[in-house]
């Protein structure tokens, strides 16, 4: 993968992460109800989860899941167990 494609993917992912959604509402509600430290911990957890999802996507997990129904089923069970 060329650096231009990788940078475009990172830019698009970052832009999508900045759009307010349910995650932003969660962090805001924790900030209002529980305080700054809980909101910072929640925001850090959200950022880490997004980084892991973006890294898995860049590594080709989506293509692997699309190509193999067995891998998709295994991934669903791992998610359910989690």
HUCOR-V662621 format. One record per backbone hydrogen bond with DSSP energy under -0.5 kcal/mol. CO is the residue of the C=O (numbers start at 0). NH is the residue of the N-H. If there is no record, write none. Layout:
[[CO NH] [CO NH]]
This chain:
[[1 5] [2 6] [3 7] [4 8] [5 9] [6 10] [7 11] [8 12] [9 13] [10 14] [11 15] [12 16] [13 17] [14 18] [15 18] [20 24] [21 25] [22 26] [23 27] [24 28] [25 29] [26 30] [27 31] [28 32] [29 33] [29 34] [30 34] [34 38] [35 39] [36 40] [37 41] [38 42] [39 43] [40 44] [41 45] [42 46] [43 47] [44 48] [45 49] [46 50] [47 51] [48 52] [49 53] [50 54] [51 55] [52 56] [53 57] [54 58] [55 60] [56 59] [59 63] [60 64] [61 65] [62 66] [63 67] [67 71] [68 72] [69 73] [70 74] [71 75] [72 76] [73 77] [74 78] [75 79] [76 80] [77 81]]
